[in-house]
Amino acid sequence: MSQTASTGSHATTSASAYDVAAIQAKWQQRWSQRDAFRAGDEGDTRPRKYVLAMFPYPSGDLHMGHAENYLYSDIVARFWRHRGYNVLHPIGWDSFGLPAENAAIQRSVDPREWTYANIAQQRESLKAYGVSFDWNRVLHTSDPDYYHWNQWLFLKMHERGLAYRKESPVNWCPNDQTVLANEQVVDGHCERCGHEVVKKKLTQWYLRITDYADRLLDDLNQLEGSWPHKVLQMQRNWIGRSVGADIDFEIEGHPDKVTVFSTRPDTLHGATFFVVAPDSDLAAELAAGADEQVRQRFRAYLEQVQKTTDIDRQNAERPKTGVFLGRYAVNPVNGERMPIWAADYVLADYGHGAVMAVPAHDQRDLDFARAFDLPIKVVVDTTAPITGAMPVIELDEHGEPIDPGSLHELDPARTGVALTEEGRMINSGALDGLSKRNAIVRIVEQLEAAGTGRAAKSYRLRDWLISRQRYWGTPIPMVHTEDGRIVPVPESELPVRLPQAEGLDLKPKGTSPLGGAAEWVATTDPETGTAARRDPDTMDTFVDSSWYFLRFLSPGEHSAPFSRSEADKWGPVDAYIGGVEHAILHLLYARFVTKVLFDMGQVEFTEPFATLINQGMIILGGAKMSKSKGNLVLFEEELAAHGADALRVALAFAGPVEDDKDWDDVSTTGAHKFLARAWRIAHDVDSDPDVIWAEGDQALRRVTHRLWADAPQLIEQTKFNVVVARLMELVNATRKAIDQGPGASDPAVREAAEAVAMVLDLFAPHVAEEMWEMLGREPFVGLVSWRQPDATLLVEENVSAVVQVDGKVRATLDVAARIGSEDLEELARADARVQRSVGEREIVKVIVRAPKVVSISTRPA
Ligand code: ANZ
């Protein structure tokens, strides 16, 4: 604490200087001795609030993002205590995972030792930061008594058919030598190491999150207004529900029908060819039935496609490529033969991996048709009005409209632009004349009646791939028997403990390092007792964080992941605070698991986080901080240099919660000066705790009570910086009252100083406690209820506002001193005298200087 604090002295109420280090040490010790922020148990009848900050990864020192995160959750937690709530504000560590493991490999140490050493260090930092955590509930996801319940959850999901194994192309990071969930691939690169991700066929464990797609999407509506809109939108896009139809096509010379998903079944009459994903099983089957030349061309094309990332494949700008498979599908509505192509713009894992191509109305299909000279047939007249009576369209002998008019000019074959707008059906038999919407309803009816199609939905969301070929994670509790069965480890044998890392080669090599732990792998088939092998994969750490908020509710519970009755009492989390980088992955998984637990009858709520607060990033000189750029501001260094209180106040004051904040604009020096001023006020107060406030200075009392009136809603609206500004205002007003007003013995000065301590506790809890004690009050200020505003002190003082029209004073209004510009302008415009003098003239300009002047300029109408 170099510049702002002296060390060695002891803080007492008689000290005459604000001694940051001593005050901080003194109160941290007292909080911990008295376990001040332990959540109330059974006997506590106060209403409850569960405030949770996203728990940290112990992969190194804490950074400024953590400083912001835990400050905000602490403000919210302290606030609810002051409002008379029994608050639960726990902390733990998300301590499994790749970052820790990679760091451990680089340093050739045991990931376990490394992880727990980091936890110890982070724990000290958080304590030194004065966060009011309940330290009795600390959890580490890498503890066997935690991951035991990951395994339990997995088995329960397996029982319900929600955990399954399948072979499919997965995202593979060649550098980390592990699979990645779709969510962990960013622009085609590994989220962790940045290496380009490739596709590889592997057999892996999945959780069937797609079964919950509709609920995950629909329930977002409940969160509207309580979660940032941006996050809700990101979740919606990620789930990506499309509504349309599944349509079955006969394939000549192929035993089974092939189904495609289309959002535009209305355009079925315009489907002129058929496209399959080259990397789908269907493409391989169809190619296998074709002649040798086709097979060769297909093989060469497939090889090329496998080197292309999904991102590139979806890039509409890329020239279209593909091969004709020499086979034909049959259009179910008109019997037309549709040539089947394999082309990489169709993805294997969306819909059914095949599409009916409608080049006139789909841009990708049109580009493809133009590149390979395939027929283009318009079936929607986008120039026809879609409201009003159905127009009569006269057709010539080829089925073309006799007066194509402007539609002819829009011919996609010529313009290269697909007709995607609304319109009326043409060239579509019984559908002709219908609008798109009605045509969709009609065609689905027809397909259903014929048994060749049905209404369907498709999702962008994929099942959650959870197996990882890495050491530092939760072992998957399954056993592979000699006769090829895969059976669950009985619940009574959980946890399947991770073997010691010693002697294992942790370096990534494509298969799990656990496979090398011969003794660990060898087990018995729980059903027959014969020799069997443990599944060597570990779980994605997002499994760990998908339910940790429940474990905090009953940390000592040994017979279940959490106690149902505690979950009923505390759940769901009232306020969840963390970075927007978790807007999709973590929040989606936690929502999914909560719904599964609800379906299992384990919890009574279906959404885990009632409100979500996302913080902005701390940047430096306009750029994201990163180790590689060498522009890191280190949390521990800042804490040591300025002390917790100044750092916290500076961060809280730096800007709105959700905005990015540039460290260059964070003034710890300013914050320190403010805190010293606040401290000095408590030091100067010269009256007894039992003075009668009502006898104090009215002007100062007004400022104090306005704070009491506004602070609660400002905090609920997360306008923390505004509350800091209001505290500064009150500190200044109090100083003025001491120096230039009624003096330090005035009761209003004591009242104000006490208010400062009580509200300042949210931001600078150490100095707030010290002030409270200096003011002769019992600790802890962090636990006292805030005071109610005195309504009589909130009555606005009124002032006179003059209204001028073209420079002449026309009216004087009696208005509240704190009136806003808009209200004042409205009052002025509504005034009869003003209206008379404006008369028929047009108002061209209104200048408002609230609360004193409104100046209106007019000109002849
Ligand atoms: C015929 C059609 C006509 C289509 C038309 C669109 C417009 P969204 O909205 O993203 O869900 N499609 C289906 N499966 C596909 C796959 N595996 N890879 C690439 N494209 C695929 O897209 C649904 C539409 O994307 C589907 O509707 C299908 O093309 C295509 F005028 O069917 B459509």
Residues whose N, C-alpha, C, O or C-beta is under 5 A from the ligand:
A	BS01	ANZ	S242 F261 S262 T263 R264 T267 Y345 V346 L347 A348 Y350 G351 H352 G353 A354 V355 M356 V358 H361 D362
